[in-house]
């Protein structure tokens, strides 16, 4: 065997475990879901092997379009809020001394040490009528009666922001930490003020961190089902809850599969945008 053939064989052997893993646990399940989305629901659940497009036609009914639109809107609000909070926080951390920088990054990561479900339930104590937020506002005489905070879209967005904010901060920190701040001094020497320097120099050169963080927040937020289920109740159903209900309660696997494929397409759009931005900024 020649040296070139041996190298190719070694490369294939190295790639085989990862490729096999992706095939079995990612590509194959997606293909099964895609196949189920074109079948009919069985009498007692499962699927009947009859080809149909009715599952995708149901997606365009007013009820389901409303749920999908709500999911996209809440995910967008979550992403925008995480960016507004996370960008200044990431800038503050990246401009500290190494000792303080590591400590602040640890504080950002610490919430991951606690189960996400437990952290979501904690917001019930904070947002309920007799919770910490209403009690504090009433004690300060800001409100006279408790606000209706729990089981609302507001509660869902707050829970999503709290859960996914670190996903925004860490990519932004990585992007800002590598920024060459001598470019800011050069912009000032050329007559640019702070605002113009930020918009024309700092923001474009940290855009990859913005896009990466936005994707890491938007993708799980649009498909979230734990946070809407706990903090939104039955009043704020998102597409993740709808998919869960179709598989676990209604036992309508074909329609649940069609919803899953639609969600997959929605998620692919920002990912493709990220790849496009990455290519343009290289």
N, C-alpha and C positions, 0 to 999 in steps of 0.2 A: 504493500500500500504506500502510495506517495505521501510526501509531507503535506501537500495541499488536501488530499482526501482525508488524511488523518485529522487535520485541523477542522475540516468540515464535519467529520464524524463526532469529534469532541464537542463542537459547538451545538450540534443537534442533541447530544446527550445532556448538555447543560440546559438547553431550552425545553427539553421534553417534560420535566416535572412541572414547570410553571405553565406550559401550554396545556398539559393534561388537566391540571387543576382548573384553569379557565374554561376549558371545554366542558368538564363534568359539572362544575359548580356555578358557572355563569352562562355560557352560550347555550348549553343544553336546556337548563330551566327556562331561559328566555324563549327558546324555540317551542318548548312545550306550552308555555303561556300563550304564545302567538297562535299555535294550533288550536288550543281550546277556545280562543276568542272567536273562531269561525265555526264553532259547533253549537248545538242546541243544549239547553239545560235538561237534565234527566228528571224523571218524575219525582224521585226522592233525593235529588241532588246529583252531583257528578255531572257527566256529560253524555249526550247521545251523539253518535257519529253520523250526524246529518249536517251538511255544509249549509251555512246561512250567513247573511250580512246584517241580520236584524240587531245583533249586539252593538255594532257600530252605529246603526241608525238610531238606536235609543240614546246614544251619547249626545245627540243634538236636540233632545227634548229640553224644554225650558228648565225643568227641575235640575237636571244633571249639569246643564250649562251654568246654572246659577252656582252650584257647588264648586265647579271647576274655576269659575271666575272669582269666587270668594277665596279659594285656595291661592290663586295667583296674586290676588290683591294683598292678602295677609302676608304672603311670602315676600312680596315686594316691600311692604311696610317694614317687615322685620329686617330685611336686608338693608334698606335705607337707614333705619334707626341704628343698626349695628355699625354701619359705616360712619354715621355722624358721631357716634360715641367712641368707636374703636380707633378712628384715625387720630384724633388728638391724644388718646391714651397710648397708642403705639408710638407716636412721635415723642411723647414725654418719656416713655421707657427707653427708646432708642438713643435719646440724648443724655441719659444719666451716665454716671461712672459705672464701670463694669460690676463693681460690688453691688450697687443699688439696682442695676439692670437685672442681674440674676435673681435678686430677691423679688423684684416686681413681676418678673416673668413667672416665678413660682406662684405668686398670688393669683395670676391669671389662670394657671394650670390647676391649682388646688381643687376647684369645683369638680374636675373630672374624677377626683378620688372618691366622690360620693355618687351613688347610683342615681341615674337621671330620673327615674320614677320617684324616688324619695325627694329629690330637689323640686320636682314639679308639685308634689303633694304639699310641700312646705308653703307654696304660694297660696294655697287655700286658707291657711292660718293667717296669712298677711292680708288677703283681699276680702275675706268674708265680712259680713255686716258687723260682727263683733271683733273683727281682726285688728291687727296692729295698725294698719293704715287708717281705717275709719276712727279707731280710738284716738290716735294721735291728732288727727284733724279736728275731732270734736273737742279734745282737751285744749287745743290752741284756739278754739272758738272760730275756726275757719268755716266749719259747716255745723248746721244745727241738728241734722239727722244723717244716719249712715248713707253713704253712696252705694249704688248698685254696681259693684265692681266685678264680682265673681260671676261666672257663667255668661260672659259677654265677649265680643271680639277683642275688646281692650285687654281683658285678662289673658286671652290666647296670645296676643302679640307680645305682651309683657313676658309671658312664660317662654315664648320662642326666642325673644331677645336675650333673656337671661341664659337660656340653654345653649345658644349658638354664638354668643358674643366672642368667646375665645377663638372660634374658627375664623373670625374676622381680624382679631388683634394680631394673631401670630403671623399670618402672611404679610400683613402691613408692617409689622415690626421687622421682619426679615428684609423687606424691600427698603424701608427707611434706613435700617442699620447699615446697608451697603451703599447708601447715597453719598456722593462726594460733595460735602458741604462747601468746598472751595468754589463750586459753581454758583452758590448763593452770593458769596463775596464778589465774584466776577460780575454777576448781574447788578449788584449794588454799585460797583465801580462804573458800570455802563449807564447808570442813571435810573435803574428800575427801583421802584419802591417795594415794600414788603408784599403787598397784595399782588402786584404784577409779577414779582419774582416767584411767588407761590403758584400762580396760574400758568406761567409760561415756562418755568424751570422745574420746580419741585414736584408739582402734581403730575406732569407727563412722565417724569422719570421714575415715579413710584406707581404708575398706572397698572403694572403687572400685579403688584400686591393688592391693589384695589379690585381688579378683576378676579384674581384667585380667591380672595376673601369673600367676595360677593357670591361666587359660585358655591363655595363651601357652606355658605349660609343659606342661599336660595334653594339649593337642591334638597337638603333635608327638610327645610321649612315647608316647601310646597307639598311634600309627601308625608308630613307629620301626622300622627294619629293619636299619640299618647297625650300630648299637651292639649289639643282641642277636646279630647274626650274627657279629660280631668277638669280643665279650667273653663272650657266652653260649654260643657254639658250637651244637651240635645239642640241647643240654640245655634251653635256654631259648628256645623259639620263641614269638614274639609274632605278633599278627595281621598286622603289616606283612610279616614273613618269609613267612607263609602266603600272602598275596596275591602276593608276588613269585614264590614257588615255583609257584603255580597258573598264572601267566602265562608264566614263563620256562622252567620245567622240565616240569611236568605238562601244559602247554599246554591247560589246561582254562579257557578264557576265560570261559565262562558262570558257573562257580562262583567264579572269581576276581572277576568283576563283582559277584556277589551278596555276597561278602565286602566288597568295596569300598563297596557301597551301605549295608551294615550299619555299617561304620566311619563313613561319612558321617553316618548318623543319630546314632551315638554322639557324634560331634564336635559336631553341631548342638545337643545338649542343653545343654552348658555355655555355648555362645554365647547361646542364648535366656535362660539364667539371668543372664548378664551384662547383656543388654538390659533385663531386668526390674529388676535391681538399679540400673542406671543411671537408669531412669525413677523409681524410688522415692526416690533420693537427690538428684534434681534439685530 
